[in-house]
Amino acid sequence: MADLQSPAPPFVVRAVSRTDVGMRRATNQDAVAISPHSAEGRIDGDAFLMVADGMGAHAAGELASKLATDTIPLTYFKSGGEAPPTALRRAIRQANDKIHQKGASAAEFYGMGTTCSCLVLTQGAALVGHVGDSRVYRLRDGVFEQLTFDHSLVWEMAAASKVSADRVPSCIPKNVITRSLGPHKTVIVDLEGPHALQQGDVFLLCSDGLTGVVDDSLAASLLSTLSPTDAAEALVNLANLRGGPDNISVIVAQIETATGDTASGTPAANRPKLQISSFGVGIAAVCAVACAVFFYGGNPVGALASAIGLGVALALSFVKRPASRPAVLSPLLGDALGNGPYRRTECGDHAAAAGDLRDLVSELSNLKSEEETVRPEDIPLQNGNGTPAAVMLDWSPLKERQQAADEAFDRGDYVGSITRYSEIIAQAMAAIRNDDDTHRFSAHTEVIS
């Protein structure tokens, strides 16, 4: 919990969501929610963000994720004066009840389920509610942290063995989850937080369709260098270009202060203030008198020493008072919950991410319009009749932009090159989607400023 001093400053959220069927699935069983919706694109009060990844035969998974995203935010906001952790846990359990009852109502829905990763932004803090292997991340000051624990066989085995998930034998399937909403009458809900919000925090909520193919370091660099809208689009594009084996859903949310200098990146309430030290002024006065005495007394060494002391004393007289201590978190948020963060990635100078994007753009540039250089099964696009479609691009409109991006990379402008490469990839992906005529890209955006 934060040190209790001043009330939490008002925050504003800018959030963007993207959901995509991917390259290999026929339907999209993911669902996303940003609530409340604002026609003006602004939420000054509480915000509720959520990603759900459904599972089940036929349309069962799609229905399960929709039931979760319809039920949980609405139930949470109808909780009245209930403490946020209690309201969030109750809302998730109510969704589990609905999905479980639906699964028991017909044979085609039996066993239906969904993951659920919720982020509540309220009273100057972030609270996470979580079931399954969808994830919530936070990017702050160049550090990318996973705030949720994957309820998967791999992570459970790693925790039991007290090793990292990367050290679990590769023969253990990564897509087996140990907890979800719906299959069972009761569910254990993980709560994490509350985490005090800061100006510039960026949160990422995503399904495993992203994290299965895009590593944390690359995602962190994109979130650090691009706007929420561009970052969300770039993450989905990368997941698809790396095979898109599953549905892909992301929400990117950036925290801004409602008051203060947002351009500086530091809220006005947290900036150091200039303060005059009475002790320093007193020492300066003594040094000034001594300097005058030594000077008129014909003692240049003493006068010089006193002058130096005077300068030091004056410098110490005007000090910057440290910023106010972290804002108070409401007692309604309760004590700290969970054990997160569970993983931590340093962003660094983004050179590796820029290099990855450069290689990817170079590969895309080889998909010439006059020849097919990649087998259809490598990037399994489908045309209207369900047969593999040729992957061919007219690269001529992108040649100059690729050259500019390469030049930025070569001179060490990794942020600029990431921006340029992401734009090229977005344009290339738009061309691919238009060519194969499947209209697979289903996306929507909400801007909360």
Secondary structure, DSSP 8 states (H G I E B T S, - for coil): -----EE---EEEEEEEEEE-TTT-SS--EEEEEES--TTS---S-EEEEEEEEE-TTTHHHHHHHHHHHHHHHHHHTTTTS-HHHHHHHHHHHHHHHHHHHHHH-GGGTT-EE-EEEEEEETTEEEEEEESS-EEEEEETTEEEE-S---BHHHHHHHHHTS-GGGS-TTS-TT-BS--BSSSS----EEEEEEE--TT-EEEEE-HHHHTTS-HHHHHHHHHHS-HHHHHHHHHHHHHHTT--S-EEEEEEEEEESSS-TTTTS-GGGS-EEEE-HHHHHHHHHHHHHHHHHHHTT-HHHHHHHHHHHHHHHHHHEEEE-----EE--GGG-S-BS----EEEE-TTSHHHHHHHHHHHHHHHT-BTTS--S-TTTS--B-TTSSB----B--GGGHHHHHHHHHHHHTT-HHHHHHHHHHHHHHHHHHHHHHHT------------
